[in-house]
Amino acid sequence: MIDKICLFLTEKIKNEMPEVDGQRAEIINYGLHLLIGELPKNIIILGIAYLLGVFKYTLLTVILLMPYRLSSGGFHLKTHIGCILGTTLMYCGIAKISYYIIFYNQILKYIICLSVWIFGMIMIYLYAPADTENVPIVSKKERKQKKNLSYIFLTMALLTACVIPNNEISNILILSYFVQTITITKLAYKLTKNKYGYILYENHNITQNT
């Protein structure tokens, strides 16, 4: 149903805007999928969070992770159901787990934060911004900006996690930024059958030029 709606809207935009070519139409169609598909998905996620008694912390997880997720990227699951299940598990799971973890040893907490930071910095250097074949990020300027923002958001979040007195928020920052970092890795892309869009774009251009 969502596919048909997005396709209809894309065709309507193409008819009214002759300058929109095939490649731009694909990007518009993908953007419409995100826009239309995100609303019911978020309603379902927050509904489940409410039933689990972690509505506030799930919403907080979404808000706190958003800057890093937007800048670093990550894989996308192929189906709407898979996306809903995966996103629900991620946000509600992190919120639920964060409620039960208590670091009685502050030094241990610092070591975990440092480990997540080192892992994140390496993965950002190697893979961020992790795009998809549907919407490749090919601009070198944009890629550099997103990579730099990823470094900044990761560092700020983990520093905050170290000093903030609220245990749940601290745990949310540590866990969510660790999980998000995993979503940009080559292994995660391989397991979910995703491909980095900019690599496909570059390989396509090389093939055309040879």
GILIN-V181548 format. One record per helix or strand. SS is the DSSP state (~ for helix, > for strand). FROM is the first residue (numbers start at 0). TO is the last residue. Records with the same first field share a line. If there is no record, write none. Layout:
# GILIN-V181548
SS->FROM-TO  FROM-TO
This chain:
# GILIN-V181548
~->1-15  21-51  54-71  79-99  105-126  139-162  166-181  185-190  196-208
>->72-72  129-129
